[in-house]
Amino acid sequence: MPTASLVHVIRSKQAAHRPKDHRVIPVPREILATRHERGE
């Protein structure tokens, strides 16, 4: 079953313009930053 990448999740939450989505955006961004730092 295909799943959305974190980048796509972030983009969809930004595009939704819902307060609840904007509150959680920092979580996947932090995960992406950690993965980038580790070279994943």
Secondary structure per residue as TSV (DSSP state, phi and psi in degrees):
chain	resnum	aa	ss	phi	psi
A	1	M	-	360.0	124.1
A	2	P	-	-68.0	145.1
A	3	T	-	-127.5	157.9
A	4	A	-	-79.0	143.1
A	5	S	-	-74.4	163.3
A	6	L	H	-60.4	-36.2
A	7	V	H	-60.8	-43.9
A	8	H	H	-67.3	-37.1
A	9	V	H	-62.5	-46.1
A	10	I	H	-60.7	-47.2
A	11	R	H	-61.0	-41.5
A	12	S	H	-67.9	-37.3
A	13	K	H	-68.4	-37.7
A	14	Q	H	-64.4	-41.6
A	15	A	H	-70.0	-25.3
A	16	A	H	-70.6	-26.3
A	17	H	T	55.8	34.2
A	18	R	-	-103.5	135.4
A	19	P	H	-53.9	-40.5
A	20	K	H	-65.1	-33.2
A	21	D	H	-72.4	-40.8
A	22	H	H	-66.6	-28.3
A	23	R	H	-68.8	-30.5
A	24	V	H	-95.7	-8.2
A	25	I	T	-55.1	-37.4
A	26	P	H	-58.8	-28.4
A	27	V	H	-65.1	-56.7
A	28	P	H	-65.3	-29.3
A	29	R	H	-63.9	-41.0
A	30	E	H	-65.9	-39.9
A	31	I	H	-62.3	-44.6
A	32	L	H	-61.3	-42.4
A	33	A	H	-62.5	-42.2
A	34	T	H	-63.6	-44.0
A	35	R	H	-62.0	-40.4
A	36	H	H	-64.0	-42.8
A	37	E	H	-62.7	-34.4
A	38	R	H	-82.2	-11.1
A	39	G	T	81.6	21.6
A	40	E	-	-83.5	360.0
